[in-house]
């Protein structure tokens, strides 16, 4: 059985510590990336909600304009019918 010398301990520390630090760094970055992903998801959900709201507003305005156009069309049809009846 071999006895560990101070050189062996120095070597183990010089190899083990950077590896341990890299592992801790990877775990820390993974946690921060996960937090960033959740933050971005919340923001994108907010943007999606705004787009849905704007879409609903635009659709409602088009509906109102369609109704107005339909009423104008009915009035024009009635006037044309009246003119045709008086002419004939």
C-alpha positions as CSV (number, residue, x, y, z in Angstrom):
1,X,0.0,0.0,0.0
2,X,1.3,3.4,-1.0
3,X,1.3,6.4,1.3
4,X,0.0,9.7,-0.1
5,X,2.6,12.3,-0.2
6,X,2.1,16.0,-0.2
7,X,2.6,16.0,-3.9
8,X,-0.3,13.5,-4.3
9,X,-2.5,15.7,-2.2
10,X,-1.5,18.8,-4.2
11,X,-2.3,17.0,-7.4
12,X,-5.7,15.8,-6.2
13,X,-6.6,19.3,-5.1
14,X,-5.3,20.9,-8.3
15,X,-7.4,18.5,-10.4
16,X,-10.4,18.1,-8.1
17,X,-11.1,21.8,-7.2
18,X,-11.4,23.1,-10.7
19,X,-13.6,20.2,-11.6
20,X,-15.8,20.9,-8.6
21,X,-16.0,24.6,-9.4
22,X,-17.0,23.8,-13.0
23,X,-19.7,21.5,-11.7
24,X,-21.0,24.2,-9.3
25,X,-20.9,26.7,-12.2
26,X,-22.9,24.5,-14.5
27,X,-25.5,23.9,-11.8
28,X,-25.7,27.6,-11.0
29,X,-26.1,28.6,-14.7
30,X,-28.7,25.9,-15.2
31,X,-30.7,27.4,-12.4
32,X,-30.4,30.9,-13.7
33,X,-31.3,29.8,-17.3
34,X,-34.4,28.1,-15.9
35,X,-35.3,31.4,-14.1
36,X,-34.8,33.3,-17.3
37,X,-36.9,30.9,-19.3
38,X,-39.8,31.3,-16.8
39,X,-39.4,35.1,-16.9
40,X,-39.5,35.1,-20.7
41,X,-42.5,32.8,-20.8
42,X,-44.4,35.2,-18.5
43,X,-43.5,38.1,-20.7
44,X,-44.5,36.3,-23.9
45,X,-47.8,35.3,-22.3
46,X,-48.4,38.9,-21.6
47,X,-47.7,39.9,-25.2
48,X,-49.9,37.1,-26.4
49,X,-52.7,38.4,-24.2
50,X,-52.3,41.9,-25.6
51,X,-52.4,40.6,-29.2
52,X,-55.6,38.6,-28.4
53,X,-57.1,41.8,-26.9
54,X,-56.2,43.8,-30.0
55,X,-57.6,41.1,-32.2
56,X,-60.9,41.1,-30.3
57,X,-61.1,44.9,-30.6
58,X,-60.4,44.9,-34.3
59,X,-63.0,42.1,-34.9
60,X,-65.6,44.1,-32.9
61,X,-64.9,47.2,-35.0
62,X,-65.2,45.3,-38.2
63,X,-68.5,43.8,-37.0
64,X,-69.8,47.3,-36.3
65,X,-68.7,48.5,-39.7
66,X,-70.3,45.4,-41.4
67,X,-73.6,46.2,-39.6
68,X,-73.5,49.8,-40.8
69,X,-72.7,48.7,-44.3
70,X,-75.6,46.2,-44.3
71,X,-78.0,49.0,-43.1
72,X,-76.8,51.3,-45.9
73,X,-77.2,48.4,-48.4
74,X,-80.8,47.9,-47.1
75,X,-81.6,51.6,-47.5
76,X,-80.2,51.7,-51.0
77,X,-82.1,48.6,-52.0
78,X,-85.4,50.1,-50.6
79,X,-84.7,53.3,-52.5
80,X,-84.0,51.5,-55.8
81,X,-87.1,49.4,-55.3
82,X,-89.1,52.5,-54.8
83,X,-87.7,54.2,-57.9
84,X,-88.4,51.1,-60.0
85,X,-92.0,50.9,-58.7
86,X,-92.6,54.6,-59.5
87,X,-91.1,54.3,-62.9
88,X,-92.9,51.2,-64.0
